[in-house]
Structures are given as C-alpha cells and as structure tokens.
Amino acid sequence: MPQGTLEVLLVSAKDLNDTDFFSKMDPFVILTCRTQEQRSTISSGQGSEPHWNENFVFTISDGASELNLKIMDKDTFTKDDFVGEATIPLEPLFMEGSLPPTAYSVVKDGEYCGEIRVGLTFTPERELSRTGVLEEESYGGWKESTYQD
C-alpha cells in the first residue's frame, strides 16, 4: 500500500437537498481518511450551491483506501443536519498521482442528493531501503571523502 501525503482541494457542491425550510442552509464538510478527520469552514447562507476552495492535507499510511466526505448543515439551536456523503476510492489516485477537480455523487440513505467537486493530489513518500534508511540520492558529483592521513 502506498504511503505519502494526500492533498485535497475541496471546491464546491451543487444540487444538494436543502435541509432548512425557512432559510438557506449553512453547509460544511467533514473529511475523513482512516482515523484522520478535518472540517471545512461553514459556507454561510450559500444553501445548496456552496463554495469552499479549501485545501486539506492527510498523511497516507498502510490501509488507507478511501476518502469520505460528509456534508453537514450547521444549525444554531439544534443538532447539525446530515445532508449526505461521498466516498472517493484512492486507488486511481495512487496510480495517477493527481486527479483534477471532479464531481462525485453525494448520497443519503442510498439516494442521490447532489454532487461535490474535489481535486486530489498524492505525493508518495521516498522509498526506504531494506535497512530502513532513506536511500542516498546520487547526482554524480562531488562527495566529501572520509579518507584521513
């Protein structure tokens, strides 16, 4: 399994099912990759067409296979409402290295309820040698000698 850094560009969402009846919803996203969780800012008053344009960074280790995006509606006096979620498999990203902002379906109770646009970049960790030490890069050039008179 690849190890490295996952950069997520949370762009926007559209056609979300509005959970507020009297005002526009205030959506935010909870991004989860295995045990790491991060939150976007609240897109106040943008309703079902929010824009974030925020970057998030996750450390990828063995077993990380997907990124989960859970869209919530911030409520002041009651519990935040669950709007829907999208699960993005990371295997294509590990092979490509980066994926431009792409629309992913948002679902709630198995039903389509909008889409979310996300760009992804994966930067692999430098390979470790069999000794567990980073391999020394050789660019062919001067190297200090350890020879002593």
CYANA upper distance limits for C-alpha pairs under 8 A (distance plus 0.5 A):
  1 MET  CA     61 SER  CA      8.01
  1 MET  CA     62 ASP  CA      5.79
  1 MET  CA     63 GLY  CA      7.01
  1 MET  CA     64 ALA  CA      8.40
  2 PRO  CA     60 ILE  CA      7.86
  2 PRO  CA     61 SER  CA      7.27
  2 PRO  CA     62 ASP  CA      7.12
  2 PRO  CA     94 PHE  CA      7.61
  2 PRO  CA    124 PRO  CA      7.28
  3 GLN  CA     59 THR  CA      8.20
  3 GLN  CA     60 ILE  CA      5.59
  3 GLN  CA     61 SER  CA      5.18
  3 GLN  CA     62 ASP  CA      6.97
  3 GLN  CA    124 PRO  CA      6.27
  3 GLN  CA    125 GLU  CA      6.18
  4 GLY  CA     59 THR  CA      6.50
  4 GLY  CA     60 ILE  CA      5.59
  4 GLY  CA     61 SER  CA      7.32
  4 GLY  CA    122 PHE  CA      7.51
  4 GLY  CA    123 THR  CA      6.04
  4 GLY  CA    124 PRO  CA      4.72
  4 GLY  CA    125 GLU  CA      4.87
  5 THR  CA     57 VAL  CA      7.33
  5 THR  CA     58 PHE  CA      6.34
  5 THR  CA     59 THR  CA      5.31
  5 THR  CA     60 ILE  CA      6.11
  5 THR  CA    122 PHE  CA      6.19
  5 THR  CA    123 THR  CA      5.61
  5 THR  CA    124 PRO  CA      6.93
  5 THR  CA    125 GLU  CA      7.86
  6 LEU  CA     57 VAL  CA      6.16
  6 LEU  CA     58 PHE  CA      5.53
  6 LEU  CA     59 THR  CA      6.70
  6 LEU  CA     60 ILE  CA      6.90
  6 LEU  CA    120 LEU  CA      7.59
  6 LEU  CA    121 THR  CA      6.32
  6 LEU  CA    122 PHE  CA      5.18
  6 LEU  CA    123 THR  CA      7.09
  7 GLU  CA     55 ASN  CA      7.41
  7 GLU  CA     56 PHE  CA      6.24
  7 GLU  CA     57 VAL  CA      5.08
  7 GLU  CA     58 PHE  CA      6.97
  7 GLU  CA    120 LEU  CA      6.27
  7 GLU  CA    121 THR  CA      5.57
  7 GLU  CA    122 PHE  CA      6.86
  8 VAL  CA     55 ASN  CA      6.05
  8 VAL  CA     56 PHE  CA      5.55
  8 VAL  CA     57 VAL  CA      6.77
  8 VAL  CA    118 VAL  CA      7.36
  8 VAL  CA    119 GLY  CA      6.40
  8 VAL  CA    120 LEU  CA      5.37
  8 VAL  CA    121 THR  CA      7.18
  9 LEU  CA     53 ASN  CA      7.06
  9 LEU  CA     54 GLU  CA      6.22
  9 LEU  CA     55 ASN  CA      5.09
  9 LEU  CA     56 PHE  CA      7.07
  9 LEU  CA    101 PRO  CA      8.06
  9 LEU  CA    118 VAL  CA      6.07
  9 LEU  CA    119 GLY  CA      5.35
  9 LEU  CA    120 LEU  CA      6.79
 10 LEU  CA     52 TRP  CA      6.76
 10 LEU  CA     53 ASN  CA      5.97
 10 LEU  CA     54 GLU  CA      5.75
 10 LEU  CA     55 ASN  CA      6.75
 10 LEU  CA     56 PHE  CA      8.32
 10 LEU  CA    117 ARG  CA      7.11
 10 LEU  CA    118 VAL  CA      5.37
 10 LEU  CA    119 GLY  CA      7.20
 11 VAL  CA     51 HIS  CA      6.56
 11 VAL  CA     52 TRP  CA      5.93
 11 VAL  CA     53 ASN  CA      4.87
 11 VAL  CA     54 GLU  CA      7.20
 11 VAL  CA    101 PRO  CA      7.82
 11 VAL  CA    116 ILE  CA      8.21
 11 VAL  CA    117 ARG  CA      5.90
 11 VAL  CA    118 VAL  CA      6.09
 11 VAL  CA    119 GLY  CA      7.95
 12 SER  CA     49 GLU  CA      7.76
 12 SER  CA     50 PRO  CA      6.09
 12 SER  CA     51 HIS  CA      4.70
 12 SER  CA     52 TRP  CA      6.18
 12 SER  CA     53 ASN  CA      7.39
 12 SER  CA    116 ILE  CA      6.36
 12 SER  CA    117 ARG  CA      5.80
 12 SER  CA    118 VAL  CA      7.95
 13 ALA  CA     48 SER  CA      7.84
 13 ALA  CA     49 GLU  CA      6.08
 13 ALA  CA     50 PRO  CA      6.03
 13 ALA  CA     51 HIS  CA      7.13
 13 ALA  CA    114 GLY  CA      7.81
 13 ALA  CA    115 GLU  CA      6.03
 13 ALA  CA    116 ILE  CA      4.59
 13 ALA  CA    117 ARG  CA      6.41
 14 LYS  CA     48 SER  CA      6.30
 14 LYS  CA     49 GLU  CA      4.92
 14 LYS  CA     50 PRO  CA      7.35
 14 LYS  CA    114 GLY  CA      6.30
 14 LYS  CA    115 GLU  CA      6.07
 14 LYS  CA    116 ILE  CA      7.04
 15 ASP  CA     48 SER  CA      6.11
 15 ASP  CA     49 GLU  CA      6.90
 15 ASP  CA    113 CYS  CA      7.47
 15 ASP  CA    114 GLY  CA      5.01
 15 ASP  CA    115 GLU  CA      7.12
 16 LEU  CA     48 SER  CA      5.08
 16 LEU  CA     49 GLU  CA      7.45
 16 LEU  CA     83 VAL  CA      7.89
 16 LEU  CA    106 VAL  CA      8.43
 16 LEU  CA    113 CYS  CA      6.04
 16 LEU  CA    114 GLY  CA      4.87
 16 LEU  CA    115 GLU  CA      7.42
 17 ASN  CA     48 SER  CA      6.95
 17 ASN  CA     83 VAL  CA      7.29
 17 ASN  CA    113 CYS  CA      6.17
 17 ASN  CA    114 GLY  CA      7.35
 18 ASP  CA     24 LYS  CA      7.86
 18 ASP  CA     25 MET  CA      6.81
 18 ASP  CA     47 GLY  CA      7.06
 18 ASP  CA     48 SER  CA      6.22
 18 ASP  CA     83 VAL  CA      8.20
 19 THR  CA     25 MET  CA      6.99
 19 THR  CA     73 ASP  CA      7.77
 19 THR  CA     81 ASP  CA      7.50
 19 THR  CA     83 VAL  CA      7.44
 20 ASP  CA     24 LYS  CA      6.59
 20 ASP  CA     25 MET  CA      5.93
 23 SER  CA     45 GLY  CA      8.35
 24 LYS  CA     45 GLY  CA      5.72
 24 LYS  CA     46 GLN  CA      6.98
 24 LYS  CA     47 GLY  CA      4.99
 24 LYS  CA     48 SER  CA      8.25
 25 MET  CA     44 SER  CA      7.84
 25 MET  CA     45 GLY  CA      6.41
 25 MET  CA     46 GLN  CA      7.25
 25 MET  CA     47 GLY  CA      4.97
 25 MET  CA     48 SER  CA      7.60
 25 MET  CA     73 ASP  CA      6.36
 25 MET  CA     74 LYS  CA      7.76
 26 ASP  CA     42 ILE  CA      6.61
 26 ASP  CA     43 SER  CA      5.86
 26 ASP  CA     44 SER  CA      4.99
 26 ASP  CA     45 GLY  CA      5.77
 26 ASP  CA     46 GLN  CA      6.84
 26 ASP  CA     47 GLY  CA      6.58
 26 ASP  CA     73 ASP  CA      5.70
 26 ASP  CA     74 LYS  CA      5.84
 26 ASP  CA     75 ASP  CA      8.05
 27 PRO  CA     42 ILE  CA      6.23
 27 PRO  CA     43 SER  CA      5.87
 27 PRO  CA     44 SER  CA      7.47
 27 PRO  CA     46 GLN  CA      8.13
 27 PRO  CA     47 GLY  CA      7.57
 27 PRO  CA     48 SER  CA      8.49
 27 PRO  CA     50 PRO  CA      7.43
 27 PRO  CA     71 ILE  CA      7.09
 27 PRO  CA     72 MET  CA      5.95
 27 PRO  CA     73 ASP  CA      4.83
 27 PRO  CA     74 LYS  CA      6.58
 28 PHE  CA     39 ARG  CA      7.74
 28 PHE  CA     40 SER  CA      6.14
 28 PHE  CA     41 THR  CA      6.49
 28 PHE  CA     42 ILE  CA      5.19
 28 PHE  CA     43 SER  CA      6.64
 28 PHE  CA     71 ILE  CA      6.32
 28 PHE  CA     72 MET  CA      5.90
 28 PHE  CA     73 ASP  CA      6.82
 28 PHE  CA     74 LYS  CA      7.56
 29 VAL  CA     39 ARG  CA      6.25
 29 VAL  CA     40 SER  CA      5.76
 29 VAL  CA     41 THR  CA      8.24
 29 VAL  CA     69 LEU  CA      6.80
 29 VAL  CA     70 LYS  CA      5.99
 29 VAL  CA     71 ILE  CA      5.02
 29 VAL  CA     72 MET  CA      6.57
 30 ILE  CA     37 GLU  CA      7.34
 30 ILE  CA     38 GLN  CA      6.33
 30 ILE  CA     39 ARG  CA      5.08
 30 ILE  CA     40 SER  CA      7.06
 30 ILE  CA     69 LEU  CA      6.29
 30 ILE  CA     70 LYS  CA      5.57
 30 ILE  CA     71 ILE  CA      6.96
 30 ILE  CA     72 MET  CA      8.12
 31 LEU  CA     37 GLU  CA      6.13
 31 LEU  CA     38 GLN  CA      5.71
 31 LEU  CA     39 ARG  CA      6.59
 31 LEU  CA     40 SER  CA      8.35
 31 LEU  CA     67 LEU  CA      7.61
 31 LEU  CA     68 ASN  CA      6.30
 31 LEU  CA     69 LEU  CA      5.25
 31 LEU  CA     70 LYS  CA      7.00
 32 THR  CA     36 GLN  CA      6.16
 32 THR  CA     37 GLU  CA      4.97
 32 THR  CA     38 GLN  CA      7.07
 32 THR  CA     67 LEU  CA      6.39
 32 THR  CA     68 ASN  CA      5.59
 32 THR  CA     69 LEU  CA      7.03
 33 CYS  CA     37 GLU  CA      7.09
 33 CYS  CA     58 PHE  CA      7.76
 33 CYS  CA     64 ALA  CA      7.31
 33 CYS  CA     66 GLU  CA      7.01
 33 CYS  CA     67 LEU  CA      5.44
 33 CYS  CA     68 ASN  CA      6.95
 34 ARG  CA     64 ALA  CA      6.55
 34 ARG  CA     66 GLU  CA      8.30
 34 ARG  CA     67 LEU  CA      8.29
 36 GLN  CA     58 PHE  CA      7.66
 38 GLN  CA     56 PHE  CA      8.10
 40 SER  CA     52 TRP  CA      8.05
 40 SER  CA     54 GLU  CA      7.70
 41 THR  CA     52 TRP  CA      7.83
 42 ILE  CA     74 LYS  CA      7.74
 43 SER  CA     50 PRO  CA      6.45
 43 SER  CA     51 HIS  CA      7.27
 43 SER  CA     52 TRP  CA      7.26
 46 GLN  CA     50 PRO  CA      5.52
 46 GLN  CA     51 HIS  CA      8.21
 60 ILE  CA     64 ALA  CA      6.71
 64 ALA  CA     90 LEU  CA      8.29
 65 SER  CA     89 PRO  CA      6.54
 65 SER  CA     90 LEU  CA      5.79
 65 SER  CA     91 GLU  CA      7.05
 66 GLU  CA     87 THR  CA      7.10
 66 GLU  CA     88 ILE  CA      5.93
 66 GLU  CA     89 PRO  CA      4.87
 66 GLU  CA     90 LEU  CA      5.50
 66 GLU  CA     91 GLU  CA      8.41
 67 LEU  CA     87 THR  CA      6.28
 67 LEU  CA     88 ILE  CA      5.60
 67 LEU  CA     89 PRO  CA      7.01
 67 LEU  CA     90 LEU  CA      7.41
 68 ASN  CA     85 GLU  CA      7.67
 68 ASN  CA     86 ALA  CA      6.44
 68 ASN  CA     87 THR  CA      5.02
 68 ASN  CA     88 ILE  CA      6.82
 69 LEU  CA     85 GLU  CA      5.94
 69 LEU  CA     86 ALA  CA      5.66
 69 LEU  CA     87 THR  CA      6.77
 70 LYS  CA     82 PHE  CA      8.23
 70 LYS  CA     83 VAL  CA      8.27
 70 LYS  CA     84 GLY  CA      6.63
 70 LYS  CA     85 GLU  CA      4.82
 70 LYS  CA     86 ALA  CA      7.11
 71 ILE  CA     82 PHE  CA      6.93
 71 ILE  CA     83 VAL  CA      5.89
 71 ILE  CA     84 GLY  CA      5.92
 71 ILE  CA     85 GLU  CA      6.25
 72 MET  CA     80 ASP  CA      6.89
 72 MET  CA     81 ASP  CA      6.05
 72 MET  CA     82 PHE  CA      5.20
 72 MET  CA     83 VAL  CA      5.73
 72 MET  CA     84 GLY  CA      7.79
 73 ASP  CA     80 ASP  CA      5.99
 73 ASP  CA     81 ASP  CA      5.46
 73 ASP  CA     82 PHE  CA      6.95
 73 ASP  CA     83 VAL  CA      7.03
 74 LYS  CA     79 LYS  CA      8.43
 74 LYS  CA     80 ASP  CA      5.40
 74 LYS  CA     81 ASP  CA      7.32
 75 ASP  CA     79 LYS  CA      6.77
 75 ASP  CA     80 ASP  CA      5.51
 75 ASP  CA     81 ASP  CA      7.70
 76 THR  CA     80 ASP  CA      8.48
 83 VAL  CA    108 LYS  CA      7.54
 84 GLY  CA    106 VAL  CA      6.13
 84 GLY  CA    107 VAL  CA      5.62
 84 GLY  CA    108 LYS  CA      5.12
 84 GLY  CA    113 CYS  CA      7.39
 85 GLU  CA    106 VAL  CA      5.50
 85 GLU  CA    107 VAL  CA      5.93
 85 GLU  CA    108 LYS  CA      7.06
 86 ALA  CA    104 TYR  CA      7.07
 86 ALA  CA    105 SER  CA      6.57
 86 ALA  CA    106 VAL  CA      5.31
 86 ALA  CA    107 VAL  CA      6.94
 86 ALA  CA    116 ILE  CA      8.18
 88 ILE  CA    104 TYR  CA      8.11
 90 LEU  CA     94 PHE  CA      6.82
 91 GLU  CA     95 MET  CA      7.06
 92 PRO  CA     96 GLU  CA      6.67
 93 LEU  CA     97 GLY  CA      5.89
 93 LEU  CA     98 SER  CA      6.32
 93 LEU  CA     99 LEU  CA      6.95
 93 LEU  CA    120 LEU  CA      7.77
 93 LEU  CA    121 THR  CA      7.71
 93 LEU  CA    122 PHE  CA      7.13
 94 PHE  CA     98 SER  CA      8.49
 94 PHE  CA    122 PHE  CA      6.99
 97 GLY  CA    121 THR  CA      6.41
 97 GLY  CA    122 PHE  CA      5.61
 97 GLY  CA    123 THR  CA      7.34
 98 SER  CA    119 GLY  CA      8.30
 98 SER  CA    120 LEU  CA      6.02
 98 SER  CA    121 THR  CA      4.63
 98 SER  CA    122 PHE  CA      6.48
 99 LEU  CA    119 GLY  CA      6.29
 99 LEU  CA    120 LEU  CA      5.62
 99 LEU  CA    121 THR  CA      6.85
100 PRO  CA    118 VAL  CA      8.18
100 PRO  CA    119 GLY  CA      5.36
100 PRO  CA    120 LEU  CA      7.08
101 PRO  CA    117 ARG  CA      6.24
101 PRO  CA    118 VAL  CA      5.24
101 PRO  CA    119 GLY  CA      4.24
101 PRO  CA    120 LEU  CA      7.69
102 THR  CA    116 ILE  CA      8.47
102 THR  CA    117 ARG  CA      5.64
102 THR  CA    118 VAL  CA      5.97
102 THR  CA    119 GLY  CA      6.69
103 ALA  CA    115 GLU  CA      6.46
103 ALA  CA    116 ILE  CA      5.86
103 ALA  CA    117 ARG  CA      4.82
103 ALA  CA    118 VAL  CA      7.13
104 TYR  CA    115 GLU  CA      5.88
104 TYR  CA    116 ILE  CA      5.85
104 TYR  CA    117 ARG  CA      6.80
104 TYR  CA    118 VAL  CA      8.17
105 SER  CA    112 TYR  CA      7.16
105 SER  CA    113 CYS  CA      8.08
105 SER  CA    114 GLY  CA      6.64
105 SER  CA    115 GLU  CA      5.00
105 SER  CA    116 ILE  CA      7.08
106 VAL  CA    112 TYR  CA      6.43
106 VAL  CA    113 CYS  CA      6.04
106 VAL  CA    114 GLY  CA      5.63
106 VAL  CA    115 GLU  CA      5.44
106 VAL  CA    116 ILE  CA      7.12
107 VAL  CA    111 GLU  CA      5.70
107 VAL  CA    112 TYR  CA      5.05
107 VAL  CA    113 CYS  CA      5.86
107 VAL  CA    114 GLY  CA      7.77
108 LYS  CA    112 TYR  CA      7.17
108 LYS  CA    113 CYS  CA      7.10
126 ARG  CA    134 LEU  CA      7.75
127 GLU  CA    134 LEU  CA      7.20
127 GLU  CA    135 GLU  CA      7.85
128 LEU  CA    132 GLY  CA      5.97
128 LEU  CA    133 VAL  CA      6.17
128 LEU  CA    134 LEU  CA      5.32
128 LEU  CA    135 GLU  CA      6.87
129 SER  CA    133 VAL  CA      6.13
129 SER  CA    134 LEU  CA      6.45
129 SER  CA    135 GLU  CA      6.28
